[in-house]
Amino acid sequence: MGIFDKIKNAIWGSDEEEAAPVIADASSKPVVASASTTTSPTAAPAPPKTGVAAPAPAAARGPVDVAAILDAAVKRSGQKLDWRKSIVDLMKALGLDSSLGARKELAAELGYTGSTSDSAAMNMWLHKQVIQKLKDNGGQVPAELL
C-alpha cells in the first residue's frame, strides 16, 4: 500500500473496515464483529448484545468532509498542527510517518520531478497534490486549498 493510500484510508476508512461490521461494545470501544455477532441471510436480524452498530465508513456512503475529519484528527492529537498548510502536519494529524524519507517516497509515488533535496519546495508541492488527490477521490476540501 502506498503512502497516499494510507492517507486516504485514514480519512475514508480502510477496505478492511468496510469488509467487517463494527460494533461498539459496552465500553464504547469499536470492535470488529465476529461470525457470532453477525446474522445469516435466513435468520432474523438480532440487535447486538453489547452495544449498537457503528455507522459504516464514510467511503461507503460517498464524499467526506476532509477538513472536518482532519480538524478532528488534530484535536485528538493534542498537538498544534496546521494541516491546511503543512504536509508534515497533515500526516502527523493522521498518525502517519511524516519523516523526510516518507515524504520522499510520497513524492515519488505522486510523480514529483523536482529535487527532493529542496524539502521546502517538495513539501509545498506534496501538500497541493495530496489535497487535489483527496478532492479527486471524492473528498470535499475547502476551495482555498485548491
N, C-alpha and C positions, 0 to 999 in steps of 0.2 A: 504494500500500500504506500502510495506516495504521500509526501507531506501535505500537499493541497487536499488530498482525500481525508487526511487526518483532521485538517481544519474544517472541512465540510462536514465530516461525521460528528465533530464536536458541536457543531451548530445544529445540524438536522437530526442527529442521532445516527448510529451505525446500522448497517444492514442486519447485524446480529440482534440488535434491539428490536428491529421490525419483525424478525422471524419468530420471536417468542413473546407472548404477552407478559406484561409486567404487572405485578400485583403488589399493592402496598400492604405490608404485614402490620400487626398490632403496634409495632414500634415506629411506624411510618417510614421504614426503610424499604426502598423498592427491591423486590426480589424477582428473579425470572421464574415464571410459573413452570412447574414440572408437569409430567403427564398426569399426576394425581390431582392437580388443580385445574386442569382443562377438561372440557367436556367433549364427548364424541358427537358426531353429526346426528346420531339417532337418539341420544339422551337429551332430556330436557335440561336446559342450562340451569346451573345452580349458582347462587351467589357465592363469592369467595368466602371461605371460612374465617379468615383472619383480617380482612380488610376490603377495600374497594379497588376495582381495576383502575389503573392509572391511564391517562389518555395516551393514545397512540403517538409515536414520534411525529414531529411536525412534517417530516419529509413525506409521510404517507398521506398527509392532508393537503399539501400544496405549499404555497410560498410561506416563508417565515420572515419575521421582522428581525433582521440581522442586528440592527442597532440595539433593540431591546434585549436580545439574547446576550450580546457582548457587554452591554451595560450591567446586566445581572451577573455575568461572569466576573466582571471587575469588582463588583460589590462583594461577591462571595470570596474573592481572592484576598480581600483585606489590604490590598496594595493600591498605591496611587498610580494607575496605569492610564495612558492616553491612547487607546486602541484606534481612535479616529485619525491619528497622525503617525503612529509608530507600528511597524510590522512586528517589532520585538514585543511591544506591549500587547498587541493583538494575540500573538502566540502565547505569551505568558498568561493572559486572561483565560485562555482555553486550556491551560495546563500542559502546553506542548513545549518541546525543546526549542528554545529561541537562540541557541548558540550560533556563532558565525558559521560553523560547519553546516548546521541545519538550514540556515538561510541560504548558504551557497548551494546546497542540494535543492532547495525550493526554487532558487533562481535557475538552475539547470533544468529542472522539471518544467518550468514555465517558459523556457526559451530565452532567457536573458543573454544578450550578446555583448553587453558592456564588460568592463573589467570588474571582476569580483574583489580586486584589491581596493577598489574605491567603495568601501562598505556604505558610506552615506548615500551615494547615488544608487547603489544596488538596493538599499533599503527603501528608498523613496519609490523606485520602480516596482519593487515587490509589493509594497502596500497598495499601490494603484492597481496592479494586476490582480491581486487577491480580492480586493473589493469588487472589481469588474467581474471576475470569475464567479464570485458569490452571487452577484446580480444575474449573470448569465445562467446560473444553475437554479434560478427561481427565488433567490433571496431579495427581499425588499431592503434596499440600502438608501440612506439619505442622499438626495441629489447633490449636495455639496461635496460628497466624497467621490463623485464620478468625474 
